Amino acid sequence: MSISNKTLDQLAENIASGLQMLGGLKQGAETQIKSIVENALSQFDIVTDERMQVQEAMLAKAREQFEALEKRVADLEAQLRHKGD
C-alpha cells in the first residue's frame, strides 16, 4: 500500500492541529483547576510560603531586638547594683 506525500502532509497537519487544540484545552483546564483550588484554599486560614517567609524574618528581627533589650536592662541593673554598694 502506497501513501502519497500529500496524504502524509495532511495527516501531519491534522495531528499538529489536534495537538495544538489539546495544548489549549490543557492550559484552560490548568487555569480552571488553579482557580478552583485557590478559591477552596481561601476559605481556610492558610498562609502562602512568601508571607510565611516575611513573618519569619519579622520574628527574627523582633527576637534580636528583644535580646538586645534584655542585655541592656541587665547591664543597667548591674550598674545600679554597683552604685548602691
Beta strands, then each sheet from edge to edge (+ up, - down):
end
